[in-house]
C-alpha cells in the first residue's frame, strides 16, 4: 500500500496522540493513593474494655523499705485466687471472683490515670475514701497500676498492682 505525503503527517499526529493517551492512562492508573498506612490505634478505654483483666501481682512499698508481696493476703480476703475485672468502656466495671460477678463500680480514665472504686487494694483498705487514683501503664496484655498514698497512721506507701489479660 502506498501512503501519500499528504497522509503521512496526519498518521504521525494520530500515532503521537495515541502514544500520549496511553502514557497518561498508565500514569494515572498506576499512581493510586498509598493505602499502606496503619489502622488508627483504639483509645486506651477501648483497649481496656476489650479484655478481662486477671490479678497477677500486688505489692506495697513503704518509704525506705523493700516491696512486700500482698497478693496472697488479697486473695485470702477475696476467698479465691481467681480475681479479675472487666470494664464496659462507659465508666463502669464488674469485679469477678471465680468468674462470677461479685459487684460493680465506677471508673474514669484521665490521660495516664484511672480513678475508680476498685475495692481489693491496700490503698482502699487503708483509706476512708472509696475512690482512688492510680497511674496506669498498658503494655500489650499487661496492665500495671501504681498509687502513692498515706495509710491511716500517716505513713507514705506506694502500691503496685499488675493485671494480665485473660
Buried (B, 14 or more C-beta within 10 A) or exposed (E): EEEEEEEEEEEEEEEEEEEEEEEEEEEEEEEEEEEEEEEEEEEBBEBBBEBBBBBBBBBBBEEEEEBEEBBEBBBEEBEBBBBBBBBEBEEBBBBBBEEEEBEEBBBEBEEEEBEBBBBBBBBBBBBEEEBBBBBBEBEEEBBBBEBEBEBEEEEEBBBBBBBBBE
